Amino acid sequence: MDFLDFTAGDDDGGRRLDKIARSLAERVPLSEIYKCLRKGLLRVNGKRAAANLRISSGDVISLPSFLLDFSPGSADKPRPSEKDSFSCAAGPEKSAESRSLNIVFENDNFLVLNKPYDVPVHSGGRAGKSALDVMVREYLSDSGALSRSVSFSPGPLHRLDRKTSGLIVFSKSLAGARWFSERVRTRSVKKTYHAVILGHLPKEKKWKDYILCDNSSGDGFHTVECRNERPGAAWKIALTSASPEGYGQHDGMDVTLAEVSIQTGRKHQIRAQCASHGYPLLGDTAYGSPPLPSGHARDFYLAATSLALPEEFSDNPAGFPPFLSLDADAEFFDIIKYCDIKKIGL
């Protein structure tokens, strides 16, 4: 029987063998993995091993080759020779898109990008190689940053919709992913956006609503429902504040350039809450705005412009910066100019 060898990296240390095997052969049914374990077909350093064995960095994990052949996802994984030890998931040749990633910050734990408009974060469905997660894997593979693990995959650590541009954080290590995810869970990361919204927002508004996302009809685009009272347990709380920064007009309609901060991260949270309170994003037809005329660069204008940590996390072991921000990009500048938006006080 042919075996393939994988050398555990730093981010694999302490993980159970069955969990790592599931990561390596991600489409294989769990029952098949446990069957191989019972038969002694999953080995560590050449010896039979139990499912709950904790792996150490440098351990050689041997899997029967049919497990990777069994997995439909194995075509995306490189196949080392039977003689070679495999220590990292080397990606394909770096694409033009990955070479042009707009990197805002990078260290051993994180990669922070300025995501372009209309680029999906995840590669499911039709996105394919144009998705940001694919570009990130190619970039990290090319730089050798994936050599620390055979089971941990870099990924986005928070939500950013396809047609929202701006700051998004990807993990480069398990420690970084755990640290940032805990900060998100405890709402310790302040995420700020800028949006062009319909209407005259007179002052700062703080909204507490409940959002329901119903995907029961299958894949594809789905709007969400937003209510100011909770109809049922499936509705999730959404906390948003919006402050005016300037006012203008778009084809005879009042518009506001707003700074929007969120404490929760629900799907379409800003779009749904702004619309629910009478201020849909300019051009966001899914949430009640008239369409923008042809010639505009985007369907609507929403960008994640800053990430901030509270003072107690400003010096942290993961090395995440206490504050990251972006200036308005060229497309945002164009809509501000088109609407003749004047900053408050000018």
N, C-alpha and C positions, 0 to 999 in steps of 0.2 A: 504494500500500500504506500502511495506517495504522501509525504508530509510537507507542509510549508512551515518555515520557521519565522517567528516574529520576535524581535528583541524588545523587551519592555523598556520604556523610557522613564524619565523622572515623573511625568504626570500619570503614569500607570501604577506607581508605588502605592501599596495599600489597598488596591482594588481587588475584588474577588475574581477568580479565574472565570467563573461562568459569566460575569458581567463583561469582562474583556472579550471573551469568545463571542458573546452576542454582538458586541460592537464590530468585531472583525467580520462576522458573517451575519450582517444585520437583517437580511431577509429570510434567514433560515428559521423555521419554527423553533421555539424554545424547547419543545419536546425532543426535537432531533438533536439539539446540543446536549441535553441531559442523557439521551441514549448513548451518545458518543462518550460522555464522561463515565457512564456505568461500564462501558466496554473497555475503558482505558485508552481511548483513542485521542484524548486531549492530554498532552504531556507538558510538563514543566522541567526544563533542564534534563530532558531525556527520560523522566520518570513519570509513572502514572500519578495523577493528582486529583484531589477532591474538588468538588464545585466551589466550596467555600474557602479554598486556599487563597491567602492574601499574597499578591504578587509583589516582588521587589524590583526596583530598577536594575536592569541588566539580566533579569531572568529571560531564558529563551522559551517561548511558548510555541509548541508544535501542534498544528491542526491538520487533520486529514484533508487532502486537496479537494475531495468531493464536496466538502462543506462550502468552499468558496465557489465551486462550480454550481452548486445547488442554488446559490443566491442570485436572483436577477440583478441585484445591485453590484455583483462582483465585477462586471465589465468596467465599472468606474474605479476599481482598485487595481493597482499594478500587481503582476504575478511574478514574484521572485523565483529564481531557479531553486531546484530541490537542494542544491549544495550550499546556497547562500543564506545567510542570516539577514533578515529584513528589519530595519530599525525605524523607518519612517515611510509615510504614505507619499511617495513622490508623485507629484501631479503631472499633468500633461504640459507640453510646451506652453510657455507663458503667452497668453493672448494679448492682442493690442489693448483690449479693455483693461486687463489687469495691470498692464504697464502704465496705464494712465490713471490709476486710482488716485484720488485727491486725498492724500494723507494729511490729517491735521495733527495727530499725535501718535507715537508708537513707543512702546517699551516691551519688556519680556512678557507682560501679562495682557496688554491691550493693543488694539489697533483702532483708532478713531478716524472715521472718514467723513468727508463732505459728500453725501449721496446726491447724485444728480436727480433732477425731476424725471419721472416716468421710467425709472429703473427699479425693478422689483428687488426686494431684499432676498427672498427665498427662490430657489430654483425649481419648485414644483410647477406642474402644468406646462404652459407654453413658454415659460421664461427661459429654460435651457441655459446655455452658456452666457447669456446676457445678464443673468442674475448676479447680484452683488456677492452672495455667498460663494458662488463658483469662482468669481474673480479673486476674492480674498484667498481661497484655498490655493489657487494657482500662484498668487503672489507669495504666500507664506511657504509653499513648497519650494519655490525657486530660491527663496532666501535661506532655506534650511531650517526655518522656525518650527517645522512639524516633526523634527527628529526626536523630540522629547517624549513622544507617546505613539503607541499603535492603536489605542482605543479612544483617545480624546480627540474630538473634532472641533475646530474653531467655529464659532457661530455668533450671530447677533445676540446681544444681551438685552435688547428692548425693542419695542415695536416702532416701525416707521413705514407708513403706507407708500405704495408705489408712486403716487403723484404728490408726495410730500418730499421736499428736498432737505438737505442739511445734515446735522451731526448724528451719527450713529456709531455705537460702540460694538466692536467684535472682540471676543475672547481669543487670547493666544495661549492660555494655560488654564488648567483646571482650577488652580488657586485663584487666578484672576476672575474666572467665571463665578466661582462661589462668592468671592468678596463683593463683586459688583451686584450680583443677583440679590444678596442679602441687603445691600443698601437700597435697591429698588423695592424689595419686599417691605422694608420699614419706611419707605417714602422719604429716604434721606438724600436722594438725588433730585435736585430741582431742574426740571426740563422746561425751557422757555422757547416759544415759537414767535414768529411774526406772520401776520395774515392780513390780507386786504379783504375787508368785510363790507357787505352792503349795509347802508344806514349810517346814522350819526350816533355813535356810542358816546354819550355825554361824559361819563366818568367811569372809574374802575367798577367792574361788576364781578361778583363772586357767585358762582353757580354750583349748587349741589343737586345733581340729578341722578337718575337711574337709567341704565342702558341695557337693552336686550339685543343680542345678536343671534338671529335665527338662521342657521345654515342647513336646515333640514331638507331644503330643496336641492341640495347637492353643491358641486363646485361652481365657481364663477363669482361674479360680483354680487355682493349683498350690502344693502344699507342696514342701518341699525335703527331701532326705535329708542326714543328718549322721552322720559316722563319726569316731572318734578316730585312725584310721589311713587313709592315702590309698590307696583301691582302684585309682585310675587317674588319668591326666593331666587328665581333664575335671573332677575334683574340685578345688575352690578352697579355699585355706587360709582359716580364719576364726579371728580372735583376739579373745577377749572376757574381761573380768574382771567379777566380780559381788561386791559387798560388802553385808552386811546393815546396814540403818539402823534397823529396828524390827521387832517381832514382834506378831502378833495371831492371830485365828481367824475363819474364815468357815464358818458352819454346822458347827461341830465339827472343821474341818480347820485345821491349822497353816498360816499364811501369813507371808511375809516381805516387808517393803518393802525393795527392793534398789536400790542405785545400780549401774548397769551401764555399763561403758566399752567401746568397741569400737575396734580399730585398723584393721579391714578393714570393707568395706561390702557384704557379701553379702546377697542377698535372704533375708528372714526370719531373718537371722543370730541375733538375740537369742532369738526364739521357738524356733528349732530347737535352738540350743545349750543353752538353759535346760532344755528338755524332754529332750534327750539325756542330760543329767547329773542328771535326776530332779527338776527344779524347773520344770515347765511354768508358763506364765503363767496366773494364775487366770482361768478361763472360756475359755481358748483351746482349744476342742474339736478344732481341726485338729491340735493337737500333744499331745493326750492328757489334757487337763483335763476334768472334768465341766462341763457348761454352767452358767452363772450363772442363778439364777431370774429370772423376769420382774420388771421394776421397776428393774433396774440400768441405768445410763446407757450402758454400753459392753459389748461382748462380752468384752473383756479390757482391762487397764490398762497401757499402755506409752506413755511420753512422752519426747521428746527435750528435755532440760532445760538443757544447756549446750554451748557450743562454746568451745574455748580454743586459743590459739596458743602455741608455746614462746617463750621470752624473745627469741630472735634474730629473731622475726618480729613483735614487739610494735609496732615502728615500721616500717611497710611502705608502699611507694608506692601500693598500692591502697586504703589507708585502712581496712582491715578491723580491727574492734576486737580487742584481745588476749583479751577474755573477754566472753561473752554468756551470760546465764542467765535462767531463768524460774522463778517460784514454781509450786507445785502449783495447778492450776486447780480450779474448783469441783467437777467430777466426781471428780477424784483425791481432793480433800478428803473428799468424801462416802464413797468406798470405804474410806479410812483410818479415818474415824469409824465406819462400819458394822462393820469388822473389829476395831475397838478396838485399832488398832496403836499400841503404845507404843515411843517411841524408846529405843534402847539407852542404859542408864545412868539412865533416868528411872523 
